[in-house]
Amino acid sequence: MARIELFSGPNCAFCAQAKALLAAKGLAYEELDISDDAHRAEFTRRLPRSKALPQIFIDGEHIGSLEDLRLLNQSGELAALASGAKPA
């Protein structure tokens, strides 16, 4: 199973939607709330130009935001990535 990391923030509606989508698919994820200083530093290190939340990584690869996650889900690629399969 792939490692899913979700950078989120407090009271973030888009973050809640991303978490709900992952949960509905039965996918475990690690939430990294940027209100924690260590998580904020990691977010800034990995995505220095990004301000938008949530930001999702699967096996260390940046997937993008909620909209990107939704598109991956609609195309069926999310299941493949989450299983550890590499896209063609």
Backbone bond lengths (Angstrom), bond angles and torsions (degrees), N, CA, C in turn:
res aa  C-N    CA-C-N  psi(-1)  N-CA   C-N-CA  omega(-1)  CA-C   N-CA-C  phi
1 M - - - 1.449 - - 1.527 108.85 -
2 A 1.291 116.13 139.64 1.463 122.34 -178.81 1.528 110.73 -74.90
3 R 1.311 115.05 154.55 1.464 121.01 175.11 1.521 108.32 -89.88
4 I 1.332 115.91 122.58 1.461 121.58 179.42 1.524 108.07 -110.50
5 E 1.329 115.45 125.22 1.465 121.86 176.95 1.524 107.94 -115.97
6 L 1.316 115.59 135.60 1.454 121.02 -178.97 1.532 108.46 -127.70
7 F 1.325 116.16 109.94 1.459 120.33 174.20 1.523 107.20 -79.24
8 S 1.319 116.16 126.61 1.463 121.30 -176.69 1.521 110.22 -136.06
9 G 1.316 114.05 174.99 1.454 120.78 176.99 1.516 110.01 -137.41
10 P 1.314 117.08 161.55 1.458 120.23 -179.83 1.532 110.68 -66.33
11 N 1.323 115.50 141.67 1.469 122.52 177.49 1.525 113.23 58.49
12 C 1.312 117.19 30.75 1.465 122.46 -179.60 1.531 108.47 -95.55
13 A 1.326 115.99 109.87 1.468 120.74 -178.14 1.529 111.61 -64.85
14 F 1.332 117.38 -38.56 1.460 120.25 179.04 1.529 110.75 -65.85
15 C 1.334 116.05 -36.08 1.466 120.43 177.49 1.531 109.73 -64.19
16 A 1.327 116.42 -43.33 1.465 120.88 178.76 1.527 110.51 -60.72
17 Q 1.316 117.01 -39.24 1.467 120.69 178.83 1.532 111.23 -67.04
18 A 1.320 117.24 -40.34 1.470 120.87 178.26 1.531 109.93 -64.42
19 K 1.322 116.98 -43.58 1.464 120.82 179.20 1.527 110.40 -63.71
20 A 1.328 116.91 -39.52 1.463 121.00 178.96 1.528 111.16 -65.19
21 L 1.323 117.03 -40.65 1.463 120.55 178.76 1.527 110.31 -63.21
22 L 1.331 116.24 -46.55 1.465 119.77 179.41 1.531 110.90 -62.44
23 A 1.324 116.84 -42.42 1.464 120.94 179.47 1.527 110.95 -64.56
24 A 1.336 117.13 -40.94 1.463 121.24 179.41 1.523 111.43 -62.95
25 K 1.325 116.45 -29.90 1.461 121.43 177.63 1.528 112.00 -85.71
26 G 1.334 116.26 -2.80 1.461 120.24 -179.78 1.513 113.45 73.93
27 L 1.331 116.09 25.43 1.465 121.16 -177.12 1.525 110.58 -98.86
28 A 1.309 115.80 124.95 1.458 121.25 176.30 1.525 108.61 -76.98
29 Y 1.313 116.02 144.79 1.456 120.66 179.85 1.519 109.51 -146.48
30 E 1.311 114.60 158.40 1.462 121.73 175.96 1.521 106.95 -104.15
31 E 1.329 115.95 119.77 1.460 120.15 178.59 1.525 109.50 -89.51
32 L 1.331 115.39 128.79 1.462 121.65 179.04 1.534 107.27 -117.45
33 D 1.318 115.49 93.82 1.468 121.94 -176.57 1.523 109.30 -77.43
34 I 1.342 116.52 119.88 1.462 120.09 -174.95 1.524 113.27 -74.17
35 S 1.335 117.90 -0.03 1.462 118.25 171.79 1.535 110.03 -73.36
36 D 1.328 116.49 -14.86 1.465 122.57 172.21 1.529 107.39 -84.92
37 D 1.318 117.22 128.53 1.468 121.51 -175.63 1.526 113.25 -56.35
38 A 1.315 117.44 -41.13 1.466 120.55 -179.01 1.528 110.85 -65.86
39 H 1.321 116.76 -40.54 1.465 120.27 178.73 1.525 111.21 -69.73
40 R 1.332 116.55 -37.05 1.468 119.91 176.95 1.524 110.56 -63.01
41 A 1.324 116.84 -42.50 1.470 120.97 178.48 1.529 110.69 -63.09
42 E 1.329 116.96 -41.34 1.469 121.14 178.30 1.529 110.44 -64.80
43 F 1.325 116.93 -42.08 1.470 121.86 177.78 1.527 110.25 -59.49
44 T 1.316 117.06 -46.98 1.465 122.35 -179.40 1.530 111.08 -65.26
45 R 1.320 116.77 -37.51 1.462 120.44 178.70 1.528 110.97 -66.60
46 R 1.316 116.48 -44.18 1.466 120.35 -175.58 1.525 113.46 -80.88
47 L 1.332 116.68 -30.06 1.467 121.00 -177.95 1.529 109.62 -135.44
48 P 1.327 117.33 70.42 1.468 120.35 -172.25 1.531 114.58 -61.99
49 R 1.315 118.28 -23.53 1.466 120.35 -177.47 1.520 113.17 -100.44
50 S 1.301 117.70 -4.75 1.459 120.94 -175.00 1.518 111.91 -92.24
51 K 1.325 114.94 138.95 1.463 121.73 174.46 1.525 110.68 -120.69
52 A 1.326 116.70 -17.69 1.459 122.13 -174.67 1.520 111.69 -77.86
53 L 1.316 115.26 144.66 1.458 122.65 174.87 1.515 108.18 -124.89
54 P 1.315 117.00 151.21 1.454 128.31 -3.46 1.526 111.18 -79.93
55 Q 1.299 115.09 165.67 1.465 122.58 171.17 1.527 106.07 -127.67
56 I 1.327 115.24 131.84 1.452 120.90 -171.83 1.531 110.23 -119.28
57 F 1.331 114.66 138.68 1.454 123.11 175.47 1.530 108.04 -123.87
58 I 1.316 116.43 139.24 1.462 121.48 172.18 1.517 107.12 -123.44
59 D 1.322 114.76 120.12 1.471 122.03 -175.96 1.526 111.64 50.13
60 G 1.319 115.97 42.83 1.453 121.65 176.27 1.516 115.23 81.66
61 E 1.328 117.65 -7.69 1.463 121.37 179.41 1.524 109.73 -92.93
62 H 1.324 115.71 128.51 1.458 120.33 -179.73 1.524 109.80 -69.71
63 I 1.315 116.06 119.42 1.461 122.52 179.96 1.524 109.96 -89.88
64 G 1.334 116.07 -39.41 1.458 120.74 179.52 1.516 111.75 126.80
65 S 1.318 114.35 -147.62 1.459 121.98 -173.87 1.529 111.11 -98.88
66 L 1.329 116.14 -169.18 1.459 121.89 177.98 1.521 110.91 -56.86
67 E 1.314 117.66 -45.48 1.462 120.64 -178.82 1.522 111.04 -61.11
68 D 1.323 117.32 -41.02 1.461 121.13 177.21 1.531 110.91 -63.90
69 L 1.317 116.26 -40.90 1.461 121.18 177.88 1.524 110.16 -62.02
70 R 1.322 116.46 -43.71 1.471 120.37 178.37 1.526 111.49 -61.49
71 L 1.327 116.67 -43.15 1.460 120.52 179.65 1.526 111.36 -63.60
72 L 1.325 116.94 -41.76 1.466 120.62 176.74 1.521 110.70 -62.05
73 N 1.319 116.59 -39.64 1.455 120.66 179.09 1.530 110.56 -65.41
74 Q 1.321 116.86 -45.76 1.467 121.00 -178.68 1.524 112.02 -63.14
75 S 1.310 117.07 -35.24 1.470 120.55 -178.39 1.523 112.66 -82.27
76 G 1.339 116.93 -11.05 1.459 120.74 -177.35 1.516 113.83 89.07
77 E 1.330 116.69 -5.12 1.468 120.15 -177.90 1.528 113.09 -71.75
78 L 1.338 117.06 -25.58 1.463 119.78 -179.16 1.522 110.49 -60.72
79 A 1.317 117.12 -45.53 1.466 120.66 -179.55 1.527 110.81 -60.55
80 A 1.330 116.41 -41.89 1.461 120.21 179.81 1.524 111.17 -65.49
81 L 1.322 116.69 -46.21 1.468 120.13 179.28 1.526 111.16 -63.03
82 A 1.321 116.41 -42.53 1.467 120.92 -177.99 1.517 111.95 -66.91
83 S 1.317 116.76 -26.22 1.464 119.95 178.58 1.527 111.56 -81.68
84 G 1.332 115.09 -8.17 1.462 119.70 -179.75 1.506 113.33 97.61
85 A 1.336 116.38 -0.40 1.470 120.08 178.37 1.521 109.42 -74.52
86 K 1.297 116.45 143.09 1.461 121.26 177.40 1.520 109.16 -89.46
87 P 1.354 117.50 137.19 1.468 119.17 179.40 1.526 111.30 -65.05
88 A 1.322 114.90 150.40 1.467 120.73 -179.13 1.511 111.95 -72.93
